[in-house]
Amino acid sequence: MYKTLICVSPPQAYRGSVRPFVNFNPKHDAEILHKAMKGIGTDEDAILMLLTSRSNDQRQQIKAAYKKAYGKDLVSALKSELGGLFESLIVALMTPAISYDASQLHKALKGAGTDDDVLIEILASRTGEEIKDIIKVYKKEFSSKLEKDICGDTSGHYQKLLVILLQGSREEGIDEEKIQKDAKDLYAAGEGKVGTDEEKIIKILGNRSVEHLREVFDAYKKLSGSDIEDSLEGETTGNLENLLLAVVKCVQSVPDFFADRLYKSMRRAGTDDNTLMRIMVSRSEVDMLDIRASFKKMYGASLYSTIQEDTTGDYQKALLYLCGGND
């Protein structure tokens, strides 16, 4: 008697640093937070230790339990007790992930000038599904269309590639027949001619699947003798160049992309706290363990110790909890 073996691919191991708390009791957590904010002075330690050890979904349940028990909004209560970067970080942690991305994009578009770094980081790194969800939430929360707002603030080929990424509809799988052709087309559009055919470059980089593009980049290197990044740096400038390079980096490795962004947020004159905070919050339940490994591999120092050197106070403590350990 033969048994049929069915091969089931193992579930993807969880790569976040923040996991759902096991014996979770939202009512009890709401009470702890209430006590931490009652009377004179605030117990910041209690707040940061609790909120960094609950998943985002659990924080939403605490928010609901708090309102039910005390008749007020937890986020407003936290804001009135906390200040500075620590307050911003705690409010970010209390925001549902997709709403957080949507609000970051809204802020990037609606402030004085456009924060292109934020547009590039989010649209290059999120999955097609995430982008579709962000568009829905953006419309609901800001009564405006994300694509319309982006088009109002950007122009040229940079705008076109952002719009392609906003469609969140990359092709599926690897098309063996197109690998060589795409590599040749990329070469012909850039290094292989005087001037640059941006249309062709953004069409390939914006629409092909991640797996397909990895093969294309390998073929490109064999064909031209140089990495696709080096060619793009030589052929494009400004926001378009930054966006193309971000797309290429995310195709190769999303954790490497974020490790690089984190390093630059801390290792330049002055800390770019907005970037540091945004990445630590938005990747804590996605791939923080991989980002930590990439950071160590790329820079020889741990992300943990780098955050320690670059930040202070309760803000620092909360970031270190989100980091989840020293490598």
C-alpha positions as semicolon CSV with decimal commas, in nm:
position;residue;x (nm);y (nm);z (nm)
1;M;0,000;0,000;0,000
2;Y;0,163;0,327;-0,112
3;K;0,089;0,656;0,053
4;T;0,074;0,967;-0,156
5;L;0,300;1,235;-0,021
6;I;0,164;1,582;-0,061
7;C;0,434;1,844;-0,045
8;V;0,314;2,151;0,139
9;S;0,552;2,442;0,135
10;P;0,628;2,547;0,493
11;P;0,466;2,869;0,610
12;Q;0,696;3,169;0,589
13;A;0,874;3,209;0,921
14;Y;0,770;3,526;1,105
15;R;1,041;3,789;1,059
16;G;0,908;4,075;1,269
17;S;1,065;4,181;1,599
18;V;0,727;4,261;1,756
19;R;0,496;3,961;1,795
20;P;0,140;3,936;1,920
21;F;0,149;3,916;2,301
22;V;0,053;3,566;2,409
23;N;-0,177;3,609;2,711
24;F;-0,333;3,923;2,575
25;N;-0,601;4,098;2,779
26;P;-0,701;4,435;2,630
27;K;-0,906;4,538;2,935
28;H;-0,611;4,474;3,167
29;D;-0,373;4,663;2,933
30;A;-0,611;4,961;2,919
31;E;-0,608;4,967;3,299
32;I;-0,225;4,966;3,312
33;L;-0,213;5,259;3,068
34;H;-0,481;5,446;3,263
35;K;-0,279;5,407;3,585
36;A;0,040;5,514;3,407
37;M;-0,124;5,843;3,312
38;K;-0,325;5,909;3,630
39;G;-0,227;6,168;3,888
40;I;0,092;6,373;3,890
41;G;0,361;6,263;3,649
42;T;0,348;5,991;3,385
43;D;0,499;5,643;3,399
44;E;0,662;5,649;3,054
45;D;0,834;5,316;3,111
46;A;0,505;5,137;3,169
47;I;0,361;5,291;2,852
48;L;0,653;5,212;2,624
49;M;0,710;4,861;2,757
50;L;0,347;4,769;2,713
51;L;0,290;4,921;2,368
52;T;0,614;4,794;2,211
53;S;0,531;4,439;2,322
54;R;0,184;4,429;2,164
55;S;0,110;4,386;1,793
56;N;-0,060;4,669;1,605
57;D;-0,383;4,471;1,596
58;Q;-0,368;4,426;1,975
59;R;-0,306;4,801;2,022
60;Q;-0,630;4,869;1,833
61;Q;-0,812;4,638;2,075
62;I;-0,656;4,820;2,372
63;K;-0,776;5,149;2,220
64;A;-1,133;5,015;2,206
65;A;-1,116;4,872;2,562
66;Y;-0,979;5,203;2,693
67;K;-1,262;5,404;2,539
68;K;-1,518;5,160;2,676
69;A;-1,374;5,175;3,028
70;Y;-1,285;5,545;3,055
71;G;-1,502;5,721;2,799
72;K;-1,213;5,890;2,620
73;D;-0,977;5,833;2,331
74;L;-0,652;5,661;2,425
75;V;-0,443;5,841;2,160
76;S;-0,564;6,183;2,278
77;A;-0,485;6,083;2,638
78;L;-0,133;5,971;2,541
79;K;-0,076;6,293;2,344
80;S;-0,171;6,508;2,642
81;E;0,075;6,322;2,868
82;L;0,374;6,278;2,636
83;G;0,586;6,513;2,426
84;G;0,850;6,540;2,157
85;L;0,983;6,248;1,955
86;F;0,860;5,996;2,212
87;E;0,502;6,119;2,167
88;S;0,533;6,099;1,786
89;L;0,665;5,743;1,811
90;I;0,387;5,626;2,045
91;V;0,118;5,785;1,825
92;A;0,273;5,610;1,522
93;L;0,259;5,276;1,706
94;M;-0,109;5,333;1,786
95;T;-0,197;5,392;1,419
96;P;-0,311;5,094;1,204
97;A;-0,030;5,007;0,959
98;I;-0,209;5,102;0,637
99;S;-0,344;5,426;0,791
100;Y;0,009;5,507;0,902
101;D;0,143;5,471;0,546
102;A;-0,148;5,677;0,411
103;S;-0,090;5,953;0,667
104;Q;0,284;5,961;0,594
105;L;0,210;6,003;0,223
106;H;-0,049;6,273;0,295
107;K;0,198;6,463;0,510
108;A;0,465;6,428;0,240
109;L;0,230;6,580;-0,020
110;K;0,042;6,837;0,183
111;G;0,321;7,015;0,365
112;A;0,520;7,304;0,225
113;G;0,705;7,142;-0,063
114;T;0,699;6,768;-0,130
115;D;0,888;6,513;0,078
116;D;0,996;6,298;-0,214
117;D;1,197;6,062;0,008
118;V;0,875;5,944;0,172
119;L;0,693;5,893;-0,160
120;I;0,991;5,699;-0,294
121;E;1,040;5,485;0,016
122;I;0,677;5,378;0,051
123;L;0,590;5,328;-0,316
124;A;0,910;5,140;-0,398
125;S;0,894;4,902;-0,101
126;R;0,529;4,809;-0,043
127;T;0,361;4,512;-0,210
128;G;0,094;4,559;-0,476
129;E;-0,175;4,455;-0,224
130;E;-0,049;4,703;0,035
131;I;-0,050;4,985;-0,220
132;K;-0,410;4,909;-0,318
133;D;-0,510;4,918;0,051
134;I;-0,321;5,244;0,106
135;I;-0,512;5,406;-0,183
136;K;-0,848;5,303;-0,030
137;V;-0,759;5,426;0,320
138;Y;-0,610;5,749;0,183
139;K;-0,936;5,827;0,004
140;K;-1,143;5,746;0,312
141;E;-0,929;5,944;0,557
142;F;-0,837;6,245;0,345
143;S;-1,132;6,264;0,101
144;S;-0,885;6,285;-0,184
145;K;-0,731;6,055;-0,441
146;L;-0,368;5,965;-0,377
147;E;-0,289;5,950;-0,749
148;K;-0,439;6,295;-0,806
149;D;-0,242;6,441;-0,514
150;I;0,082;6,281;-0,635
151;C;0,026;6,411;-0,989
152;G;-0,036;6,759;-0,850
153;D;0,301;6,755;-0,675
154;T;0,530;6,578;-0,923
155;S;0,615;6,585;-1,291
156;G;0,792;6,418;-1,581
157;H;0,916;6,060;-1,589
158;Y;0,937;6,060;-1,209
159;Q;0,562;6,117;-1,193
160;K;0,497;5,849;-1,456
161;L;0,689;5,584;-1,262
162;L;0,510;5,678;-0,936
163;V;0,176;5,636;-1,115
164;I;0,283;5,295;-1,255
165;L;0,382;5,183;-0,902
166;L;0,048;5,310;-0,767
167;Q;-0,132;5,060;-0,991
168;G;0,014;4,787;-0,770
169;S;-0,013;4,540;-1,055
170;R;0,325;4,394;-1,144
171;E;0,319;4,097;-1,380
172;E;0,339;3,751;-1,223
173;G;0,628;3,504;-1,246
174;I;0,929;3,489;-1,477
175;D;0,890;3,520;-1,852
176;E;1,199;3,333;-1,977
177;E;1,155;3,466;-2,329
178;K;1,163;3,827;-2,214
179;I;1,471;3,813;-1,988
180;Q;1,732;3,869;-2,259
181;K;1,510;4,114;-2,447
182;D;1,448;4,324;-2,134
183;A;1,819;4,329;-2,050
184;K;1,903;4,438;-2,406
185;D;1,624;4,698;-2,403
186;L;1,751;4,843;-2,074
187;Y;2,102;4,857;-2,217
188;A;1,986;5,014;-2,541
189;A;1,774;5,268;-2,348
190;G;2,064;5,381;-2,130
191;E;2,431;5,302;-2,169
192;G;2,397;5,183;-2,525
193;K;2,288;5,516;-2,671
194;V;2,345;5,886;-2,657
195;G;2,071;6,027;-2,435
196;T;1,838;5,806;-2,233
197;D;1,506;5,644;-2,320
198;E;1,340;5,687;-1,979
199;E;1,001;5,561;-2,104
200;K;1,145;5,218;-2,178
201;I;1,333;5,197;-1,847
202;I;1,032;5,288;-1,631
203;K;0,804;5,054;-1,824
204;I;1,029;4,753;-1,755
205;L;1,120;4,843;-1,394
206;G;0,765;4,941;-1,302
207;N;0,577;4,644;-1,447
208;R;0,782;4,323;-1,447
209;S;0,768;4,088;-1,148
210;V;1,039;4,101;-0,882
211;E;1,162;3,748;-0,969
212;H;1,175;3,837;-1,339
213;L;1,368;4,160;-1,275
214;R;1,630;3,975;-1,068
215;E;1,701;3,757;-1,371
216;V;1,704;4,064;-1,596
217;F;1,960;4,239;-1,373
218;D;2,188;3,933;-1,389
219;A;2,155;3,923;-1,766
220;Y;2,220;4,300;-1,781
221;K;2,546;4,262;-1,592
222;K;2,667;3,987;-1,828
223;L;2,569;4,197;-2,127
224;S;2,705;4,537;-2,023
225;G;2,973;4,446;-1,770
226;S;2,825;4,681;-1,512
227;D;2,552;4,671;-1,250
228;I;2,216;4,819;-1,339
229;E;2,252;5,068;-1,047
230;D;2,576;5,208;-1,184
231;S;2,419;5,255;-1,525
232;L;2,112;5,428;-1,380
233;E;2,330;5,659;-1,172
234;G;2,515;5,761;-1,485
235;E;2,203;5,800;-1,701
236;T;1,944;5,966;-1,474
237;T;1,935;6,242;-1,211
238;G;1,727;6,383;-0,926
239;N;1,404;6,225;-0,805
240;L;1,377;5,993;-1,103
241;E;1,723;5,853;-1,031
242;N;1,641;5,811;-0,660
243;L;1,314;5,633;-0,738
244;L;1,469;5,401;-0,999
245;L;1,751;5,309;-0,759
246;A;1,499;5,246;-0,478
247;V;1,296;5,016;-0,705
248;V;1,612;4,827;-0,806
249;K;1,726;4,793;-0,443
250;C;1,384;4,667;-0,332
251;V;1,382;4,413;-0,616
252;Q;1,719;4,284;-0,497
253;S;1,642;4,288;-0,123
254;V;1,386;4,490;0,071
255;P;1,574;4,439;0,403
256;D;1,897;4,569;0,244
257;F;1,704;4,873;0,116
258;F;1,577;4,954;0,466
259;A;1,913;4,883;0,633
260;D;2,069;5,140;0,397
261;R;1,793;5,395;0,473
262;L;1,833;5,343;0,847
263;Y;2,210;5,380;0,829
264;K;2,178;5,707;0,636
265;S;1,913;5,836;0,878
266;M;2,161;5,808;1,166
267;R;2,509;5,832;1,023
268;R;2,490;6,177;0,870
269;A;2,517;6,509;1,049
270;G;2,207;6,513;1,267
271;T;1,959;6,227;1,292
272;D;1,669;6,207;1,046
273;D;1,419;6,102;1,313
274;N;1,121;6,095;1,077
275;T;1,285;5,827;0,862
276;L;1,423;5,636;1,160
277;M;1,084;5,630;1,330
278;R;0,886;5,546;1,016
279;I;1,101;5,245;0,931
280;M;1,122;5,111;1,288
281;V;0,744;5,133;1,326
282;S;0,638;5,013;0,982
283;R;0,880;4,717;0,960
284;S;0,858;4,597;1,322
285;E;0,597;4,333;1,232
286;V;0,724;4,264;0,879
287;D;1,098;4,204;0,843
288;M;1,288;4,377;1,125
289;L;1,492;4,060;1,195
290;D;1,610;4,055;0,832
291;I;1,681;4,430;0,837
292;R;1,897;4,379;1,146
293;A;2,092;4,102;0,972
294;S;2,137;4,319;0,660
295;F;2,251;4,614;0,871
296;K;2,517;4,407;1,049
297;K;2,634;4,250;0,721
298;M;2,652;4,586;0,539
299;Y;2,796;4,807;0,812
300;G;2,971;4,575;1,060
301;A;2,779;4,732;1,352
302;S;2,446;4,627;1,498
303;L;2,134;4,834;1,436
304;Y;2,074;4,824;1,812
305;S;2,407;4,983;1,906
306;T;2,373;5,242;1,628
307;I;2,032;5,350;1,759
308;Q;2,181;5,358;2,111
309;E;2,455;5,598;2,001
310;D;2,221;5,821;1,805
311;T;1,915;5,868;2,027
312;T;1,828;5,935;2,392
313;G;1,562;5,900;2,660
314;D;1,228;5,722;2,637
315;Y;1,235;5,765;2,259
316;Q;1,558;5,562;2,251
317;K;1,419;5,294;2,484
318;A;1,108;5,249;2,270
319;L;1,313;5,225;1,948
320;L;1,539;4,962;2,107
321;Y;1,236;4,754;2,207
322;L;1,113;4,777;1,847
323;C;1,457;4,672;1,725
324;G;1,416;4,369;1,948
325;G;1,776;4,279;2,030
326;N;2,145;4,341;1,977
327;D;2,330;4,144;1,708
